[in-house]
Amino acid sequence: MKKITVEDLARKFSLKVVAGENQLQKMITQSRVHRPGLEFVGHFDFFPMERVQILGKKEVTYLHKLSKEERKIRIGNIVHYHPPCFIVTAGEEGLTYLTHHCVEQGIPLLLTNKPETTSEFITKLDAYLVKELAPEMTVHGVCMNVSGIGILLRGNSGVGKSETAHTLILRGHRLVADDIVVLKKLGPHTILGTHDEKAKEFLALRSIGLLNVVRLYGRKAFQDESRIVLDINLTKWQKDDLNNELDQEPQYIEYMGVKIPSIEIQLQPGRDVAGLIEAAANNWYLRQQGYSAAEEFMSRIEADISNSDLK
């Protein structure tokens, strides 16, 4: 199970540490945060104690209205479960009582600095946690963003994946990762492709060496991550192995339980592989819009046959 620390959060979002400075190595294992509401009125049946607890204007206003004794009970009931940390959104004051409980129980208490609403902060924090804690794996290949569509290029070493990626970059598309592609499962139907940091912005070409695509072609040549929606396997040309069916049966490949549409493109000297990848990406997009060229073609044939029968 992947983990990050409270210190990681404090550094990422520039959070002020109010209490629990010695407890910042506490682990966070849940990818969603929680705003304790029902818990403050005594309902703990479904309290996600492993999550980061966020206190915004609503929660703090409620606590301020309680008597000293009642507030002590309400907060005490929550800190008793030892969540990884509390984060209070900026602008909320008068938290001496909460600080006391966190110091006493050894729970980090953090405060946001930026003037943003609680909902805005939660949205950013949730997105960060989902990515950082997502199950992941690495595959040998190249990840590209072609016209806004994330594509994973696979194939044996030396088949021409990086060279094809270079051609795509020259056509205005973006590199995400070369050689080692990190895949993250963000949901039951979502795979995110990214790099492993060490090879960020680099593309390795045989006979040329290592290229920094940003230095060579500008920021437009690189993208940090992209959702993978199409898997393309580049293989060597095999005579009489390809067919020309109007609409082939869809093929899929699974990554961490997520099915991704997969096609094979055979390589041959003089074949415009980059152009075929662009065509595959655009065709995938049209299918998502409900259009199929094969279906339209067959409807034209059927209409022509029907008209012939009427004559």
N, C-alpha and C positions, 0 to 999 in steps of 0.2 A: 504494500500500500504506500502510495506517495504521500509525503508530508512536507509542510513548510512550517516555519516558526513564526511566533508573534513578532519577533524582531524583523523578519522578512517583510511583514505587513507594515510595520512602523517605518521601515526604510523606503518601501515602494510608494507609500502614500504620504510621506512626510508627517507622520503622526507624532504628536507631543505625548511623551510618557509622563503621566501624572502619578501613577503608583505602580508598584511591582517591577521596578527596574531590574531586580535580580531574577525575575521569572520570565524574561523575554525569550527564553529557549523553549518555552512550552510549545508542543506540537499542535498544528491544526490539520485535521484529516478530513473535514467535511467541506464540500464545495459550495455550500449555501450558508448565508448568514440568517440570523433570527432576531426579530424585534419582540422582546417579552412584553406581552399585553395581558393575556389571560393568566399568566404566571403571577403577575402582581396582585391578582385578586384571588389567588389560591388554587388555580387549576393547573396541575402538573402532569396530567395523564399522558400528554403527548409532547412534553417538553424536550426539545432537541439539545441536550446539555453539551454535546460535543461541538456545537456550532459557535462561531463568534457572535456575541450578543451586542446588538446595536440599540442605543438609546437616543431617540430624537426628541423633538419638541413635545410631542404628545406624551411620551413616557415621563420625561422630566417634569412637565407641567403637572401631571398626575401625582408624582412623588412630592412635589412642593406643597400640594394641597393637603397632604396627610399630616397627622400629628406626628410628633417626634417618635413616640412609642410605636405607632402604627407603621411608620416608615421603616423603623428598625426591623420590624417583623417581616414586612414585605420584601425588603432587600435581602434580609438574612435568609429567607426561604430560597432565594435564587442563588446567592453565592455559595450556599450549602452544597450545591451540585458541582461547584468548581468548573465552570466553563473555561475555555482557553483564555478568553479576555473579554473585556467590555470596551466598546468604542462609543464615545459620546460625540455627536456632531457639533461643529463649531457654533458658538453663540449661546450655548446652554451654560448657565452659571449656577453658583450656589450648590456645588456638588461635594461639599465637605463630608457629608454623611456617607456618600458612596465611596469616596476616597478612603475613609476610615475602614469600611468593610473590606475593601480590596487589599489594603495593607495588612489587615488582620488575617485574611485568608490566603494571602500570597497570590492574588489574581491581578494580572496587568490591567491597568486602566489607561486608556488612550483617548486623545482628543484630536479631532480633525482641525486643520488650520485654514483650509480654503472655505470661502463663503459660498457654500452650496447646500442644497436641501438634503435632507436625510435620504429621500428616494434617489436622488442623483448619485449620492455616495454609495448607496447599496448596489445600484446598478453597476457601477464601476468595480466595486469590490467583488460582487458575485461573478462578473465576467473574468476577473483576474484569478479567482479561486478555481473556477471551472477549468480554465486552461492549465493552471499550474498543477492541479490535482488529477487531471484527466489521465486515464490509462493510456499508455503509449507503447509504441514499438518502432523499430527502425527497419527500413528496407533499402536495398541497393537500387538506385535509380536516379531520376531527375524529376523535380517537381517544377511545373511551369504554370503561369497564369496566362491563358490564351484568350484574349478578348473578354476578360472578366470570368473565365471558366477555369477552375483548378483541374489540372491534368497531371497524372503520375505516369511518367515514361519508364518502362521497365525493359529489360533485355540483358543478354549475356554481356560480359565485359568485352569491350572492343567492338560492339555491334554498331555504335555510332549515336548513342544517346546524347552525349554532351555536344557533339558536332551539330546534331539536329536542334538542340536547345539554342546553340549559338545562332543558327540561321533564324530561329523564331525570334530571338532578341533583336536581330537586325531588322526584322519585320515589325518591330514595335511592341512585342510581347515581353513578359517579365519573368525573370528567373526567381524561383523561391529557394530551391536547394539543389545541389549537385552531388552525386555520388552517394551520400548518406542522407536519406529523407526521413525525418521524424514524423510519424503519424500519431495524432492524438484523437482519442474518441471523446467527443464533446457531448454526445447524446446517442440514442438508439439508431439514429439515421444520419449522423454527422461525423465525418472524419476530416480533421484539419491537418494539412501538410505544412511543415516548417523545416528549418535547418537545425543543426546542432551547435550553433554559435561559432564554433571553431572555423567552419567552412563558409560562414556567412559572406555573401556577395562574390564568392569565388567560383570559377568555372574552369575545370581542367580539360585541356584539349591535347590530344596526342600530337606529337611533333612540334607543338607550340609551347606547351607548359601551362602554368597557372595564370588565369586572367582575373582581374578584379573588374567585374562588369560595370560597377558604379563609376569607377575611375575612368574606364574606357568610354562608356556610353551614357553616363549620367544616371541620376536617381530613377528615371523612368524605366531603367533596365532591371530593377530589382524590386521584389515585394517580400515582406517579412513572412507572410503566411497566406494560405489560400485553402478554402474548403475543397476537398477532392471530390469531384463528381464524375470523373471519367478516368479509366485505367487503360493505357495503351501499351501493348507488348510489342516491341520492335524485334523482328526475327529476320534471319537471312532468307534470301529469295530461294524458293523451291519450285522448280518447274512443275506445272500441272497441279499445284497444290491449292491454288486459289479458285474460288467459284464466283460466279457473277449473278447470284440469286437477287431478285428484286428487293427482298427484305429478309435478311437473315434472322434466324432465331436469336433473340437477345442473350448475350452471355454475361456472366457476373463473376466477380472475384470477391472474396470476403476478407476484410481486415477487422479483427477483433469483434466479429459478429455482425459487422455492417456490410451489406452487399453494395458493391460499386459496379456499374456497367463497364464491361471490358471488351476491347476489340484487339485484333492483331493486324499489324501493318508489316508487310514484308519489304525488305530493303533490296534495292538493286541500283547499280550505277546509273545515274541520270534520272532516277525517279525523284519527283518533288515530294519528299517525305514531309517537310514542313508544311507544304500546301495541303497535303492530305490530313495532317493533324488539325490544321485550321478548319478544313471542311468537316472533320469529325466533330470538332467543338461546336461549330455553328449548327450542324445537324442535330446534335444533342439538345441545343437550345430550342430549336424549332419543335422537337418532340415534346419538350416541357410545355410548349405553348399549345400542344394538341395537334400539331401538323405532322403528317407523314407523306413524304414524296411518293413512296411506294403505293400508299392507299389512294392518293390522287391519280396516279398513273393507272391503277387497276380500275378506278371508277370511270376513267375516260375510255378504257378498253371496253368495259361493260356497256357504257352508253353507246359506243360505236356499234357493238354487236346488236343491241336493242334496236337501234335505228335501221340497221341492215335487215333485221327480221321484219320490220314494218313495211319495207319496200316490196 
